[in-house]
């Protein structure tokens, strides 16, 4: 991205941060007068959206601001889409959707718009699409491929089941998003027909028809035989009780918690819940690095908010004690600690 590109993204960021939807839309449409729509989508709007997560993690914007900026970006995408003259699709049909529970919809929306610009007929289903409804849609419309998006790693088990269901329906699956790991390692582990690092690569692959035929029907356990040890299932089913037990024990380990106000107590419980969710996901894919990376990120987020990352250590120790009969879980907890 050159200086001019950065300037456009900076201008859009400033407008979105101010909550000025009209100015943000004007900026996007002005850039579109000089640059292709695909560039505006990915190198201006996309660049601003990537900045949102980093700014929130660094405690420079609030959750409310994060949501407001995303909403303005989504409306800017809509304005850009309407401004583009309609052209009859000349390529295949693609269904674009987020897996169930995935509410980060903008990456999927950007992909849908890029594919439309490239001449595909696109069915964009948006965020949090329940798998049964997605399969019904595939049977009704018969797309050439379904593109699934997921940004949150804890949605990986659902993504795996959704991919398997789509393939069983005879539709090849392309996946993308941060949830699938560096270089799409979890996409390969789950048997995806293709993985794309970004919307441009996805469009290029589809145009070049670099997509294998649908995989033969199989069960998710065939991709992940380690699940036979039941650790993932048992941790997931007992997660609520595990969080409660560890929270009570943490109050004894960290006496300062007894003076927490209601909001601090709620945040602590939510942090414990997220830790257990990521531990369960790491057990699902059998990758302790996933859990270690999440804990490192959590430590950075806490530090940005003035909370010492060391407060996480007692929680990990208590979880390890509660899961003493789960060797893979204990290994992951000890590694992260």
N, C-alpha and C positions, 0 to 999 in steps of 0.2 A: 504494500500500500504506500503510495507516494504522499508527498506533503499535502497536495490538494485533496486526496482521498481522506487523509486524516482530518483535515480541516472540516470537510463535510460531516464526517462522523462526530467530530467535536461539536459542531453547530447543532446537530440533531440531539446529541446528549444534553447540551445546555437547555434546549427547548423542552425536552422531555422531563428533565430534572426540575424545571420551572413549572411543569404541569401545563404547558402551553401547547395544546393539541393542534390548534390552527397553525402556529408557527412551525411546529414539527412537520405537519403535512405539507406546508408550503416549501420547506427545505427539501423534502423528499421529491416532490413534483418538479422543483427547479433543477435538481441534479438529474432527473430523468429526461430533461430537455437536452442534456449533453451526453449522457451515458446510457448504455443499455439497461433495461429493467433488471436483468439478472445481476448486474453489478450493483445497482441500488439496493436490491434485496439483500445480497450477501455481504457486500463490502461497506455498506453504510448502515442500514438497519441491523444487519447481523452483527456488525462490529459493536454497535451500541448495546445490543442485547447481551453480547459476551461480557461487556464491561459491567453489566448490572450485578452479576453474581460475584465478581471480584470486589466491587465496591461494597456490597452487603457484607461479605466475609471480613473485609477490613474495617467494618463498623463505621463506614462513611455515609451510608444511607440506611434508612429503616426498612422494615418489611413493607410498610405502607407505600413508601416511595418506590420500592422494587416493583410492587404490583401496579402502581400508577404508571411507571415508565413502560412496563410491558404492555399495558392496555393501550397507551398512546402509540407504541410501535405497531401493535396489531391493527389499529385504525389507520395508521400510515400505510401499512401493507394493503389494506382494503382500498384506500384512495388510489394507490399506485395501480392496483389491479383494474379498477374501474377506468382509469385513464388510458389503459392500453387497448387499442382497437381489437375487436374480436376477430379471431381467425379460426376457421374450422379445424379441429384437431386432425393431424395427418399421421400420427403414430398410434401406438397401442393404448390400452386403457390400464390405469394404475389406481389402486386404492391406497390412500395414505391415511394412517391412523396412529394414535398413541395407544400403547397397551393400557389395559384397565389399571386404574390407580395412578397413572402418569398424567399430572396436570400441567406440565411444562409443554404447552402446545405450540409455541411459536416456532421452534425448529422444524416441526412437521409442517406447519403452515408455509414456511419459507420453501421447503422442499416441494410442496404442492404447487406453489406459484412458479418456481423454476421449471418444473416439469410441464406446466401449462404453457409457459413461454417457449419451451422447446418443442411444443406441438403435440404433447400427449393429452389424452382425455383423462381428467383426474377427478376421482371421487375423494374429497377431503372430509374425513369423518370427525376430526378434532380430537380433543383430550378425553382420556378415561373411557375408552370404548370397551364395553363388556364383551368378552370373547364370544359368547353365543350369538350376540347381535351382529358382531363382525362376520362370523361364519354365515349367518343368514344373508347378509349383504353380499358376500362373495358368491353364494349359490344363485342369488337373484341377478347379479350383474355380470358375472363371469369375467373378471379382470385378467389381464395377462400376468400381473404380479401384484403382490401386496407389500407395501413399504411400511414397516413398523418402526416407531420412534420411541426411545426411552432414555431419559436423562438421569433418573435416580436408580442407583444400583439395587436398592431393595425391591425394585419391581422385576428383577431378573427371573425369579421363579415363575411369575405370571407371564413374562415375555416368552420364556421357554415353552410353557404350556400352550400359549397362543400360536407360536410358530408351528408347533407340532399339529395343532388343530387345523391351521391354514393349509399345511402340506397334505394332511389327510383329506382335505377337501379338493386337492388337486391343483392348488395355486402355489407357485414358487414364492419364497419369502426373501425380501431384502430388508436388512435392519441397519439402523444407525442411531447414534446418540452416545453420550458419555457413559451410560450405564453398561455398554458392551465392552468396556475396558480398552486399554491401549492396543491400537491396531486391531480392534475387534476380536480380541482373543476369546471372549465368551460367545460371540456369534459363531465362531468356528466350533467351539466346544458343544454348542447346542445344535449344530447341524444346519445352520442357516444356509440358504442357497447363495446368498451374497451379503457382503457387508461393505458399506461405503463410508468413507471418512467424513464426507460433507455432501451438500446438495449437488455441487458441480460434478463430483465423481459419480454420484448416483445417476445423474442424468446421462453422463457420458457412457456409463456401463449399460444402461438400458438402451440407448441409441445403438451401441455396438452389439447389443444382444448378448452381452457377456454374463448370461444368467443360466445356470444349469437347469435341467428339468426338475420338477418337484421330486423331493425325496420319497422313497417308499414309506408307507405307514409304519410307525413304530411308536413305542412308549417312551416318555421322557427318561425313565430309569435306564434305558439302553444307552443314553448319552452320558449318564452320570452314575455308574455302578456303585460309587462310594455311598450313595444314599441308602443303600441296604443296611447301613449301621444304625439308621433311624435317628441319628443325632439331630439332623435338621428338623425332622417332624416333631420330635419331643420338645426341643427348645422352642419351636414356633407355637405349639399347643400350650406350653406352660409359660409363655412370655409374660402374661399379665401378672401371674403369681410370682414369677421370678423378679419382676421389677418391684413389686410391693415388698417382698422379703429383703431384697438388697437395699431398698430405700430405708427401711426400718433399721437395718444393721448399720447403715451409713451414718444415721443420726448418732449412734453410739460411738462410731469411729471418729466422726468429725463433730465434736460438741457444738461448734459454732452454728450448725444447721438448726439447732433447737430454737435459735432466735430469728430464723428466717421468717419473712412475711409470706403471705399467701402466694404472691407472684414468684418469689424466689423458690418456694416449695414446688410450684407448678413447673417452673423451668428445670429444676433438678430432676423431677420425675420424667419430664419429656426427654431430657438428655439421656437418662437411663434407658428409656424406651427405645430411642434411636440406636444406642449402643447394642442393645439386644437384637434389634432388627438387622443391623449390619453384621452382627456375629452370625445370625441365622443365615443370612445371604452368603457369607463367606463359607459356612458349612455346606450350603447348597452347591456352590461351585468348587468347593474344596481348594480355596485359595486364601491362605492367611495374609497375603500381601494386600488383598482387598480390605480386610479388617484393619490392618496396620495403617494403611493409607488414610482410612476414615478417621482413625484415632488421632493421627498426626494433624489432619485438617481440623478436627474438633479442637485440638489443643491450640492451633493457630487462631481459630475463631474466638475461643475463650480469652486468649492473651490479648487480642484486639479489643476486648471488652473489659480488660483490666482484671481478669480472673486467672490466677496461676494455673497453668496446665497440670501441675502436680496434683490438683484435686481429683484428677481422673484415676490416679493410681489406686486409692482405696476401693473405688468402685470396681475396678478390674480384679483386684484381689478377692473381693467378696463374691463377685460372679464366679471366679475360678473355684472358690470353696463350695459354692452351691452346685456347681457342675462337675464335681469331683469324679463322677462316674462317666464323664464324656471326654475321652482322651483327645479327640480332635479339637473340641471347644477349648479345653484347657491349654492346649498347645498354642492356639491362636491368641488367647487372652494373655498368656505369659509372654509371648512374642511382642505383643503390642505394649505391654507394661514395660 
